[in-house]
Amino acid sequence: MKFKLTLVFTLLITTSLLAQTKIKGIVVDTNNEPLPYCNIQFKGSTEGTTSNDNGAFYLESDKTWPEISVSFIGYKTLNYKLVQNIQFNLRLTLEEEQESLNEITIITGKQPKKNNPAIDILRKIWAQKRKNGLKHFNQYEFKKYQKVEFDLNTIDDKLKDKKIFRNLEFIFEDVDTSNITGKSYLPIFLNESLSNVYGDNTLNKEKNVLVANQNSGFSNNQELIAYIDDLYADYNIYDNYIKIFDKSFVSPLSKTGISNYNYYLADSAFIGKKWSYNLVYYPRRKNELTFKGDFWVSDTTFAIKKINLQVVKNANINWVKDVYIEQEYKLLNDSIFVLKKDYFLSDFSLSKKEKSRGVYGKKTTIYKDYVFNKPIKDKDFYDKKVYNSNSDSLYDKPRKFWDENRFEELSKNEQGIYKLIDTLKTVKKFKTINKVGQSIYSRYFLIEALNFDYGPIFSTFGYNDVEGIRVRAGGRTYKTANDLFRVEGYGAYGFKDQKLKYGVQAKWLLNKKNRFTISAGKRDDVEQIGASLTASTDVLGQSDGSSSLVGTGTNDKLTKLNLTSFTLGLEPKPNFELKLSANYKTLRSASNTFSLDYNDVNSPTGISSETNQFETIFSVGFYPGRKMSGFGVHREVANPYYTQFYTQITKGYNNTFNSDFDYTKVQFSFFRLWEIGGFGRLKTSLETGKTYGAVPLSLLSVAPGNQTYFIYDNTFNLLDFYEFVTDTYASFHLEHNFNGRLFSRIPFLKKTNLRTIVGFKTFWGSLSDQNKALNTTGSAIEIPLIAPNSEPYYEYSVGVSNIFKLLRVDFNFRGNYLEKPEVRNFGITAGIRFKF
């Protein structure tokens, strides 16, 4: 009996192993030249792939297939019989069809736009796309399960022998092979989430309510989870552009697709009960943000049944060697298809060479339990913040919950990730590597025994002409990322002025539901007021121009600031913030070569050098589309380029706590990033302000200069500090990044993947006679009070980014106000930018 059971068990295993087909190879023509974008399918099925830019392909199936079909327009279809279920190193040769070559030019791969049945089908897809799927209904609901996994790939003996893996060899026990690329890989991270999604097409709104989330070894790290969510943001294949890794790729279903892709009708067959067409597409030009692949589209409804998209090798995208997307749709009734499964694979690598190692990022999303036309009774439902009094419970569900609720079982290797990470967390070497990586990313170094986070690390050293070399040490209390109470502070010392500076602040989140916070702090430090227009209400906030290590000129126009502040904050609705601060500050010049003197009838000398000021600041911030991670007193922004509306009203009082001036300053700023499809991204920034009442120079609005060689947003690269002083101003910044579109059209620059950036900045302002009189004392070190009211100041720039994939260099040109011999007419600024 035992022998029979063993025999049956062995046969079952053998049968399951045999019921697989794996093939890998290259497609070439009769001249032995690789053929890209060929269609390879298991004959008689809809399972297939396309060859890459080098003609290489990999195809896998759980079933056994005896034959494959290889086709490409202009070539004879090749039917190749498989001798074995697993065959690698295949070399398949396609012969040209001479008759087709006589009719149209096929050699370059260009397909006709007219009299092409594939284009006719594409136009019918355009006509129906707004009627397909969820667009059929006024309201919809569904459940979503999402799994994101990261894997080390191209695992070989050479990698295993690396010094970094010494004493960590056990991690290689669960190596598997990708069914997309055929490469070996090792799972190292897994994140799972369950959500309920609600949408209303009449309101054009959608809401995702998180039910549960867990990840391997990084529990409660909402910052990491938010970053992953933003990295793998949802997309719609019917849109003209598909946003992936902050890039806008032209969709093969786009109305502009004819100008970017070649299409041909490859096959037609029944899929389920629907007659469907198979269209293959590939780029017309290299180096553009496009895909290659194929899709199956249903007849009559012209809804997509299945589609795969693969980013072409020469696309201008950094750190990503390969991207593969596959979507499968479910037929609800005779005419409506809805998304059933979405699979996304990305191969992150420093090199795009075929054999280079990297990291797979894989996202699998499964949709089910669709409900339609069930109106939400509460009209404010989509704007209300989802609040859970015990938010930690979302990230700490027991294993039984996940076993019962995930939409598909984890593979053996995926299950092993949780065990692997738990084991690695006990290994000292891994803990060290992990801690170093987290410190570089967060800019803080955690000392767990003291519950103290040292940093920011990169603010340790600085330089200016007042302090000389400046050293700074600071940190914050840190128990968890979601601390409700936090104290942070720093101490700094200048070796030239030999003075100690400091700052300390405490923040407390009293109510997580509406984010009611209180904070109080004190700072005694040196500040470059001329580097920004809207001062931060954060006591520890300091401008970038205060202590840059390298500058273009003398940085001596610094202010000695002693500030005490108390602030209340409230967020009654998501991304709608209210703040009220009460500040008392003392300002005076920190330099013997810079004057903040003003005329004062109450002073024995008629001149005062110090301003004592009590003020209240009320601000309103609205940030639609902003994504935040965490729910403690301190949160991190997950998507940096969100739209911003900000208004700040500052009221100064005289004779309150011996305050000197009575005034009101009103300021407004707006920022937005505009995605312009294949033409790149446009950043716009507008800021205006007006001060009512006479105030000294230390309280006026200074055009923000940039006396460094580094790129800083919302500053003017060719203005020195205090070159323009105003009480009424308007500032506008425009910057467009072509994302490589221009360089991709220049033959000898195509392969460089460089990207062009153009910018324009302008500043207008005026200064009242009353303020001029108050601040004109006749001092020998007094700065000229100049405002650009006759004509706006402007400068423009042309930049090249993506140099060595990291460096951006801007060439800046000053447009006017060139009379002074010391002004800078031209300058170069640079910055390190980690961009895909």
C-alpha positions in Angstrom: 0.0 0.0 0.0 2.8 2.4 0.9 4.6 1.5 -2.3 1.4 2.3 -4.4 0.9 5.7 -2.6 4.6 6.6 -3.2 4.2 5.6 -6.9 1.1 7.7 -7.4 2.7 10.6 -5.6 5.8 10.4 -7.8 3.7 10.2 -11.0 1.7 13.3 -9.9 4.9 15.3 -9.3 6.4 14.1 -12.6 3.2 15.0 -14.5 3.1 18.5 -13.0 6.7 19.0 -13.9 6.2 17.8 -17.4 3.1 20.0 -17.8 5.3 23.1 -18.4 6.8 24.6 -21.4 9.7 27.0 -21.3 11.5 28.4 -24.3 14.2 31.0 -24.7 16.1 32.2 -27.8 16.6 34.7 -30.5 14.8 35.5 -33.8 17.0 36.5 -36.8 16.6 37.0 -40.5 18.4 35.2 -43.3 21.4 37.6 -43.0 21.7 36.5 -39.3 20.6 40.0 -38.2 18.3 40.1 -35.0 14.6 40.8 -35.6 13.0 42.9 -32.9 9.3 43.0 -32.1 8.5 39.6 -33.6 5.3 37.9 -32.4 6.0 34.5 -30.7 3.0 32.4 -29.6 2.3 28.9 -28.5 0.4 27.7 -31.6 -3.3 27.4 -31.0 -3.3 29.6 -27.9 -3.4 33.3 -26.9 -0.2 32.9 -24.8 2.7 34.8 -26.4 5.3 37.4 -26.2 7.4 39.7 -28.5 11.1 39.7 -29.1 13.1 42.6 -27.6 15.3 45.1 -29.4 18.0 42.4 -29.9 15.6 39.8 -31.1 15.7 37.8 -27.9 12.6 36.3 -26.2 11.5 34.1 -23.3 8.1 32.4 -23.1 6.7 30.1 -20.5 3.4 28.3 -19.9 2.0 26.0 -17.2 0.6 23.8 -20.1 2.5 21.6 -22.5 2.6 23.0 -26.1 4.1 21.0 -29.0 4.7 24.0 -31.4 5.3 27.7 -31.5 4.4 30.2 -34.2 6.8 33.1 -35.0 5.6 35.9 -37.2 6.4 39.4 -38.3 5.0 41.5 -41.0 7.0 41.2 -44.3 8.3 37.8 -43.3 7.0 34.2 -43.7 5.4 32.8 -40.5 7.6 30.1 -39.0 5.9 27.2 -37.2 8.6 25.5 -35.0 8.0 22.1 -33.4 9.3 21.8 -29.9 11.4 18.7 -29.3 11.4 19.2 -25.5 9.2 21.0 -23.0 12.2 23.1 -21.9 14.4 24.5 -24.7 16.8 27.4 -24.3 19.3 28.8 -26.8 16.9 28.5 -29.8 17.9 30.4 -33.0 14.9 30.9 -35.2 15.3 32.3 -38.7 12.5 34.1 -40.6 12.5 34.4 -44.4 11.3 37.6 -46.2 8.1 37.6 -48.2 9.2 39.1 -51.5 5.7 40.0 -52.7 5.0 42.1 -49.6 8.4 43.8 -50.1 7.4 44.8 -53.6 4.1 46.4 -52.4 5.4 48.4 -49.4 8.7 49.1 -47.7 9.0 46.6 -44.8 12.7 46.4 -44.2 12.7 49.3 -41.7 9.7 48.0 -39.9 7.5 51.0 -40.8 3.8 50.1 -41.2 1.3 52.1 -43.3 -1.2 54.4 -41.6 -3.7 54.0 -44.5 -5.4 50.8 -45.7 -4.2 49.1 -42.5 -6.9 46.9 -40.8 -5.1 47.3 -37.5 -5.6 51.1 -37.6 -9.3 50.6 -38.5 -9.7 48.5 -35.3 -7.7 51.0 -33.3 -10.1 53.8 -34.3 -13.1 51.7 -33.2 -11.3 51.3 -29.8 -11.1 55.1 -29.5 -14.8 55.5 -30.3 -15.8 53.0 -27.6 -13.2 53.6 -24.8 -15.4 55.9 -22.8 -18.2 53.4 -22.8 -16.2 50.4 -21.7 -15.7 49.0 -18.2 -16.4 51.2 -15.2 -17.4 54.2 -17.4 -20.7 52.4 -18.1 -22.0 53.1 -14.5 -22.7 56.2 -12.4 -21.2 54.6 -9.3 -19.0 51.6 -8.7 -17.4 49.6 -5.9 -14.9 46.8 -5.8 -12.3 45.1 -3.6 -8.6 45.2 -4.4 -5.8 43.0 -3.3 -2.3 44.3 -4.1 1.1 42.5 -3.7 4.4 44.2 -4.3 7.6 42.2 -4.2 11.3 43.0 -4.7 13.8 40.4 -5.8 17.5 40.2 -6.4 17.9 38.9 -9.9 20.6 37.1 -12.0 21.7 35.0 -9.1 24.9 33.1 -9.9 27.9 31.7 -8.1 29.9 34.9 -8.7 27.2 36.9 -6.9 27.0 34.4 -4.0 30.8 34.7 -3.5 30.6 38.5 -3.0 32.1 39.6 0.3 28.9 41.4 1.3 27.1 38.0 1.4 29.7 36.2 3.5 27.9 34.5 6.5 24.6 35.2 4.7 24.7 32.3 2.3 21.5 30.8 3.6 19.5 33.5 1.8 20.1 31.8 -1.5 18.2 28.7 -0.6 14.9 30.0 -2.2 16.2 31.1 -5.7 13.5 30.8 -8.4 13.2 31.7 -12.2 11.1 34.5 -13.7 8.4 33.3 -16.1 8.8 36.6 -17.9 12.5 37.0 -18.4 13.8 33.5 -17.6 16.3 34.9 -15.1 17.0 33.5 -11.6 15.8 35.7 -8.7 15.7 35.7 -4.9 12.7 37.4 -3.2 13.8 39.9 -0.5 10.8 42.0 0.3 7.0 41.6 0.1 4.2 44.1 0.8 0.5 43.1 0.8 -2.6 45.3 1.1 -6.3 45.0 1.0 -8.6 47.9 0.0 -12.1 48.8 -0.7 -12.5 51.2 -3.7 -15.5 53.5 -4.3 -16.0 55.6 -7.4 -18.5 58.1 -8.8 -18.4 58.9 -12.5 -20.9 61.8 -12.2 -18.6 63.5 -9.6 -15.4 62.2 -11.3 -14.1 61.1 -7.9 -12.6 57.8 -6.5 -11.7 56.8 -3.0 -9.4 54.0 -1.8 -10.1 52.8 1.8 -7.2 50.7 3.2 -8.4 47.7 5.1 -5.1 46.0 6.0 -1.4 46.1 5.1 1.6 44.0 6.0 5.2 43.8 4.8 8.1 41.6 5.4 10.2 42.8 8.3 9.3 46.5 8.1 6.1 46.7 10.1 4.5 50.1 10.5 6.9 51.7 8.0 4.2 53.8 6.4 6.9 56.0 4.7 8.2 53.0 2.8 4.7 51.9 2.0 3.7 55.3 0.7 6.8 55.5 -1.5 6.0 52.1 -3.0 2.4 53.2 -3.7 3.6 56.3 -5.4 6.3 54.4 -7.3 3.7 51.9 -8.6 0.8 54.3 -9.0 -2.3 53.1 -10.8 -2.7 53.8 -14.5 -5.4 53.4 -17.2 -4.3 51.9 -20.5 -7.1 53.8 -22.3 -5.5 57.2 -21.3 -3.4 58.9 -24.0 -0.4 58.7 -21.6 0.5 56.2 -19.0 2.6 57.5 -16.1 5.3 55.1 -15.0 8.2 56.1 -12.7 7.4 59.8 -13.1 7.5 59.5 -16.9 4.6 59.9 -19.3 4.7 57.0 -21.8 2.5 57.1 -24.9 -0.2 54.5 -24.6 -0.6 52.1 -27.6 -4.3 52.9 -27.4 -3.7 56.7 -27.5 -5.2 58.8 -30.3 -1.6 60.0 -30.9 -0.4 56.3 -31.1 -0.4 56.3 -34.9 2.4 58.8 -34.8 4.4 56.8 -32.3 3.7 53.2 -33.1 3.6 50.7 -35.9 0.5 48.4 -35.8 -0.4 45.2 -37.6 -3.2 42.7 -37.3 -1.5 39.4 -36.3 -4.4 37.0 -35.5 -8.1 36.5 -34.7 -9.7 33.9 -32.5 -12.5 33.2 -30.0 -11.6 34.2 -26.4 -14.3 32.6 -24.3 -17.5 33.5 -26.2 -16.1 36.6 -27.9 -14.5 36.8 -31.3 -11.3 38.8 -30.8 -8.5 40.4 -32.8 -4.8 40.3 -31.9 -2.9 43.5 -32.7 0.9 43.7 -32.4 2.5 47.2 -31.9 6.1 48.5 -31.7 7.7 52.0 -31.8 8.3 54.0 -34.9 11.4 55.6 -33.4 14.0 54.7 -30.7 14.7 56.6 -27.5 11.2 57.8 -27.0 8.9 56.9 -24.1 7.0 54.1 -25.8 6.2 50.4 -25.4 6.1 47.2 -27.6 3.8 44.3 -27.2 0.3 43.1 -28.3 -3.3 43.1 -27.2 -6.5 41.2 -27.8 -9.6 43.3 -28.5 -13.2 42.0 -28.5 -15.2 42.4 -31.7 -18.5 44.5 -31.5 -17.6 46.1 -28.2 -14.0 46.8 -29.0 -13.0 46.4 -25.4 -9.5 45.2 -24.5 -9.6 41.6 -23.3 -5.8 41.2 -22.6 -2.8 43.5 -23.2 0.9 43.4 -22.5 3.2 46.3 -22.7 7.0 46.2 -22.5 9.2 49.4 -22.3 11.6 49.4 -25.2 15.3 49.0 -24.3 16.3 52.5 -25.7 13.6 54.4 -23.8 15.0 57.4 -22.0 14.5 56.1 -18.5 17.2 55.7 -15.8 17.9 52.8 -13.5 15.3 50.6 -15.2 16.4 48.0 -17.6 13.0 46.5 -18.4 9.3 47.1 -17.7 6.7 44.5 -18.4 2.9 45.1 -17.9 0.1 42.6 -18.4 -3.6 43.3 -17.8 -6.4 40.8 -18.0 -10.1 41.8 -18.2 -13.2 39.9 -17.1 -16.4 39.8 -19.1 -19.3 40.7 -16.8 -22.0 40.2 -19.3 -22.4 40.2 -23.1 -20.7 43.7 -23.5 -18.9 44.9 -20.3 -15.3 44.1 -19.5 -13.7 45.1 -16.2 -10.2 44.8 -15.0 -9.5 41.4 -13.4 -5.8 41.3 -12.9 -2.9 43.7 -13.4 0.7 42.5 -13.4 3.7 44.9 -13.4 7.3 43.9 -13.5 10.3 46.3 -13.5 14.0 45.4 -13.6 16.0 48.0 -11.7 19.7 47.9 -12.7 22.7 50.3 -13.0 23.2 49.0 -16.5 20.9 48.0 -19.4 23.2 45.2 -20.5 21.4 41.8 -20.8 23.6 40.1 -18.2 23.7 42.9 -15.6 22.3 42.2 -12.2 19.6 44.2 -10.6 16.4 44.1 -8.6 13.0 43.1 -9.8 10.0 45.1 -8.6 6.8 43.2 -9.1 3.3 44.4 -8.5 0.3 42.1 -8.8 -3.2 43.6 -8.3 -6.4 41.5 -8.3 -9.9 43.0 -8.5 -13.2 41.3 -7.5 -16.7 41.8 -6.1 -17.8 44.6 -8.4 -21.0 46.5 -7.4 -22.5 49.1 -9.6 -24.9 52.0 -9.4 -25.1 51.9 -5.6 -25.2 55.6 -4.7 -23.2 56.8 -1.6 -25.7 58.5 0.6 -23.2 61.0 2.1 -22.3 63.5 -0.6 -19.1 64.4 1.3 -18.0 60.8 1.4 -15.2 61.3 -1.1 -13.8 64.3 0.7 -13.9 62.9 4.2 -10.8 61.7 5.8 -10.8 58.0 6.7 -9.9 57.8 10.3 -9.2 54.8 12.4 -8.7 55.4 16.2 -6.3 52.5 16.2 -4.4 53.0 13.0 -1.7 50.6 14.0 -4.2 47.7 13.7 -4.3 48.2 9.9 -0.6 47.2 9.8 -0.7 44.4 12.4 -3.3 41.9 11.3 -2.6 38.2 12.3 -1.5 35.6 9.9 -4.9 33.9 10.0 -6.6 37.1 8.7 -4.3 37.2 5.6 -4.7 33.4 5.0 -8.5 33.9 4.9 -8.7 37.3 3.0 -5.9 37.5 0.4 -7.3 36.9 -3.1 -4.6 34.4 -4.2 -2.3 32.1 -2.3 1.3 33.1 -1.9 3.9 30.9 -3.7 6.3 28.9 -1.6 9.1 31.5 -2.2 6.8 34.4 -1.3 5.8 32.7 1.9 9.5 32.3 2.6 10.2 36.0 2.5 8.6 36.6 5.9 10.7 33.9 7.4 13.8 35.1 5.6 13.5 38.7 6.8 12.7 37.6 10.4 15.9 35.5 10.3 18.0 38.3 8.7 16.9 40.8 11.5 18.8 38.7 13.9 22.0 38.9 11.9 24.3 41.7 12.9 25.8 42.3 9.4 22.3 42.7 7.9 21.2 45.0 10.7 24.2 47.2 10.0 23.7 47.4 6.2 20.0 48.1 6.8 20.7 50.9 9.3 23.2 52.6 7.0 20.7 52.5 4.1 17.9 54.0 6.3 20.2 56.7 7.6 21.1 57.8 4.0 17.5 57.9 3.0 16.1 59.6 6.1 19.1 61.9 6.8 19.0 60.8 10.4 21.0 58.1 12.4 18.9 56.3 15.0 20.5 55.6 18.4 17.9 53.0 19.5 19.2 52.7 23.1 18.5 56.4 23.7 15.4 56.7 21.5 17.3 59.5 19.7 17.6 60.3 16.0 20.8 62.2 15.2 20.7 64.6 12.3 20.1 66.0 9.8 23.4 64.4 8.8 24.1 66.6 5.8 23.8 69.8 7.9 26.8 69.0 10.0 29.2 71.4 8.1 28.6 74.8 6.5 30.3 78.1 5.7 29.6 81.8 5.5 31.6 85.0 5.8 30.3 85.8 9.3 30.7 82.4 11.0 33.5 81.0 8.9 33.4 77.2 9.1 30.2 76.2 10.9 29.6 72.9 12.6 26.2 71.7 13.7 25.0 68.8 15.7 21.4 68.0 16.5 18.6 65.4 16.6 15.2 64.5 17.7 13.5 62.1 20.1 12.3 59.0 18.3 10.5 56.0 19.6 8.5 55.2 16.5 7.7 56.9 13.2 4.3 57.8 14.6 5.3 59.5 17.8 2.6 61.9 19.0 5.1 64.0 20.9 8.6 65.0 19.7 11.4 67.3 20.8 14.1 68.3 18.4 17.0 70.7 18.6 20.6 71.5 17.6 23.7 73.4 18.6 26.0 75.1 16.2 29.4 76.9 16.4 31.2 79.3 14.1 35.0 79.2 14.2 35.3 82.8 12.9 32.8 84.6 15.1 33.4 82.1 17.9 29.8 82.1 19.0 27.4 79.3 20.0 24.0 79.1 18.3 21.1 76.8 19.2 17.5 75.9 18.4 15.0 73.8 20.3 11.4 72.9 19.6 8.7 70.6 21.0 5.6 69.4 19.0 2.6 67.6 20.3 -0.3 66.0 18.3 -3.3 66.3 20.5 -5.9 64.9 18.1 -5.2 62.5 15.2 -8.6 62.9 13.6 -8.3 66.6 12.7 -4.5 66.8 13.4 -4.7 69.4 16.1 -1.1 70.2 17.1 0.7 72.6 19.3 4.3 73.5 19.1 6.7 75.9 20.9 10.3 76.6 20.4 13.2 79.1 20.5 16.1 79.8 18.1 19.1 82.0 18.5 21.1 81.8 15.3 22.4 83.5 12.2 20.0 83.7 9.2 20.1 84.7 5.5 16.8 86.5 5.2 17.5 87.4 1.6 17.2 83.8 0.4 13.5 83.4 0.6 10.3 85.4 0.4 7.9 83.5 2.7 9.6 82.7 6.0 8.9 79.3 7.5 6.6 79.2 10.6 8.8 76.3 11.8 11.2 77.6 14.5 14.0 75.3 13.2 13.4 76.1 9.6 16.5 77.8 8.0 17.1 79.0 4.5 19.5 77.1 2.2 21.6 80.3 1.7 22.6 80.7 5.3 25.6 78.4 5.3 26.5 76.9 1.9 30.0 75.5 1.8 30.7 77.1 -1.7 29.5 80.5 -2.9 29.8 82.8 -5.8 30.6 85.9 -3.7 30.8 87.4 -0.2 28.0 86.1 2.0 28.1 88.7 4.8 24.6 90.1 4.7 23.4 87.9 7.5 21.0 88.6 10.3 21.3 87.7 14.0 17.9 86.3 14.9 16.5 85.5 18.3 13.1 83.9 17.9 10.5 82.6 20.3 7.4 81.0 18.8 4.2 79.3 19.8 2.0 77.6 17.1 -1.4 75.9 16.9 -2.1 73.7 13.8 -5.3 72.1 12.5 -6.2 70.0 9.5 -10.0 69.9 9.4 -10.0 68.2 6.0 -7.3 66.2 4.2 -4.6 68.5 2.8 -6.3 71.6 4.1 -4.1 73.1 6.9 -4.7 76.0 9.2 -1.9 77.5 11.4 -1.8 80.3 13.9 1.5 81.4 15.4 2.6 84.0 17.9 6.2 85.1 17.6 8.5 87.4 19.4 11.8 88.1 17.6 14.9 90.3 17.9 16.8 91.1 14.7 20.1 92.8 14.1 23.0 92.6 11.7 25.4 89.8 12.3 28.2 91.5 10.3 30.3 94.6 10.5 29.9 95.1 6.7 26.1 95.0 6.6 23.6 97.4 8.2 20.1 96.9 9.4 19.9 100.4 10.9 16.8 102.5 10.6 15.7 106.0 11.7 14.1 106.0 15.2 12.9 109.2 16.8 12.8 107.4 20.2 16.5 106.6 20.1 19.0 109.0 21.7 21.0 108.9 18.5 18.0 109.0 16.2 19.0 105.6 14.8 18.4 102.1 16.0 20.3 98.9 14.9 18.0 96.4 16.5 14.3 95.5 15.9 12.2 93.9 18.6 9.0 92.6 17.1 5.9 90.7 18.3 3.7 89.4 15.5 1.0 86.8 14.8 1.0 84.7 11.7 -2.1 83.1 10.3 -1.7 80.7 7.3 -3.9 78.6 5.1 -2.5 75.8 3.0 -4.4 73.7 0.5 -2.5 70.9 -1.2 -4.8 68.8 -3.5 -3.2 65.5 -4.5 -0.6 65.5 -1.7 0.2 62.1 -0.3 1.5 61.8 3.2 2.9 58.8 5.1 2.4 58.2 8.8 -0.1 59.6 11.3 2.1 61.0 14.1 3.1 64.5 14.8 5.7 64.3 12.0 4.8 63.0 8.6 6.7 62.6 5.3 5.5 63.6 1.9 5.4 60.7 -0.5 4.9 62.7 -3.7 7.0 65.9 -3.8 5.4 67.6 -6.8 1.8 68.1 -5.5 -0.2 71.3 -6.2 0.1 73.9 -3.6 -2.0 77.0 -2.6 -0.7 78.9 0.3 -1.7 82.2 2.0 0.0 83.8 4.9 -1.1 86.9 6.8 1.4 88.4 9.3 0.3 91.1 11.7 2.9 93.1 13.7 2.1 95.0 16.8 3.9 98.0 18.4 4.1 98.5 22.1 3.2 94.9 22.8 6.1 93.3 24.8 8.1 96.4 23.8 7.5 95.7 20.1 8.6 98.4 17.6 6.3 98.4 14.6 2.7 98.0 13.5 2.2 96.5 10.1 0.3 93.9 8.1 2.0 91.6 5.5 -0.2 89.5 3.1 1.4 86.8 1.0 0.1 84.3 -1.5 1.9 81.5 -3.4 0.9 78.8 -5.9 2.8 75.9 -7.3 1.8 73.3 -9.9 3.5 70.6 -12.0 1.8 70.2 -15.4 2.2 66.9 -17.2 2.2 67.7 -20.9 2.1 64.2 -22.3 5.0 63.3 -24.5 6.3 66.9 -24.4 7.6 66.6 -20.8 6.7 68.4 -17.6 6.2 72.1 -16.8 6.7 73.5 -13.3 5.1 76.8 -12.5 5.4 78.9 -9.4 3.8 82.2 -8.5 4.2 84.3 -5.4 2.9 87.8 -4.5 3.0 89.9 -1.4 2.3 93.3 0.1 3.3 95.0 3.3 1.1 97.7 4.7 2.9 100.1 7.1 6.5 101.4 7.4 9.0 98.7 8.5 12.8 98.4 8.7 14.9 96.5 6.2 14.8 93.3 8.4 11.0 93.1 7.9 10.8 94.0 4.2 10.5 91.5 1.3 13.8 90.8 -0.4 14.1 89.2 -3.9 15.5 85.8 -3.1 19.1 85.5 -4.5 21.3 82.5 -5.0 25.0 83.1 -4.2 25.9 79.4 -4.6 26.7 77.1 -7.5 23.8 74.9 -6.6 20.3 74.7 -7.9 17.7 76.0 -5.4 14.0 76.3 -6.2 12.3 79.7 -6.1 15.5 81.7 -6.1 17.1 83.8 -8.8 20.5 82.4 -9.8 22.1 85.7 -10.9 20.8 87.9 -8.0 23.0 88.6 -5.0 21.4 88.8 -1.6 19.6 92.1 -1.0 20.0 93.3 -4.6 16.3 94.1 -4.7 14.2 95.2 -1.7 10.5 95.7 -1.8 7.3 96.1 0.2 5.1 95.0 -2.8 6.2 92.2 -5.1 5.3 89.5 -7.6 7.6 86.6 -8.5 7.0 84.0 -11.3 9.1 80.9 -12.1 8.7 78.6 -15.1 10.7 75.5 -15.9 10.1 72.9 -18.6 11.8 69.5 -18.8 11.5 68.0 -22.2 12.4 64.5 -20.8 14.8 63.8 -23.6 12.3 64.5 -26.4 14.6 67.0 -28.2 17.9 65.1 -27.9 16.2 61.9 -29.1 15.7 63.6 -32.5 19.4 64.4 -32.9 21.2 61.4 -34.4 24.6 61.7 -32.6 23.0 62.5 -29.3 20.2 59.8 -29.3 22.1 57.3 -27.2 23.2 59.8 -24.5 19.7 60.0 -23.0 20.4 63.6 -22.1 17.4 65.8 -21.3 16.8 69.5 -22.1 15.5 71.9 -19.5 14.6 75.5 -20.2 13.6 78.1 -17.5 12.4 81.6 -17.2 12.2 83.7 -14.0 10.9 87.2 -13.4 10.5 89.5 -10.4 8.6 92.8 -10.0 8.5 94.9 -6.9 8.1 98.4 -5.6 9.2 100.2 -2.4 7.3 103.1 -0.9 8.9 106.5 -0.2 7.9 106.0 3.4 10.0 102.8 3.7 12.9 104.4 1.8 13.0 107.3 4.2 12.8 105.0 7.3 15.8 102.9 6.1 18.0 105.7 4.7 20.4 106.6 7.6 23.5 107.7 5.7 25.6 104.8 7.0 28.7 103.9 5.0 27.7 100.2 4.9 24.1 100.9 4.0 22.8 98.9 1.0 21.1 100.7 -1.9 17.4 100.3 -1.7 16.4 99.3 -5.2 13.1 97.8 -6.4 12.5 96.6 -10.0 9.4 98.7 -10.5 10.2 100.4 -13.8 10.6 97.0 -15.5 10.5 93.5 -14.1 13.8 91.8 -13.5 14.2 88.5 -15.5 16.6 85.8 -16.2 16.5 82.7 -18.3 18.3 79.4 -18.4 19.1 76.4 -20.6 20.1 73.2 -18.8 21.1 69.7 -19.5 20.2 67.0 -17.1 20.7 63.2 -16.8 24.5 63.6 -17.2 25.9 60.3 -16.0 22.2 59.7 -14.9 22.6 62.0 -11.9 24.0 65.4 -12.7 22.1 68.5 -13.9 23.9 71.6 -15.2 22.1 74.9 -15.9 23.5 77.8 -17.9 21.9 81.0 -16.6 21.6 84.3 -18.4 20.6 87.7 -16.8 18.2 89.6 -19.0 18.3 93.2 -17.6 19.6 95.5 -14.8 23.1 95.1 -16.2 24.4 98.6 -15.4 26.5 97.8 -12.3 29.9 96.3 -13.2 29.7 93.8 -10.3 26.5 92.2 -11.4 26.6 88.6 -12.7 25.5 88.4 -16.4 26.1 84.7 -16.6 26.4 81.8 -14.2 26.4 78.0 -14.0 24.5 76.1 -11.4 24.4 72.4 -10.9 22.7 69.8 -8.8 22.5 66.0 -8.2 19.1 64.7 -9.2 18.0 61.1 -8.8 15.4 60.9 -11.5 14.0 58.0 -13.4 
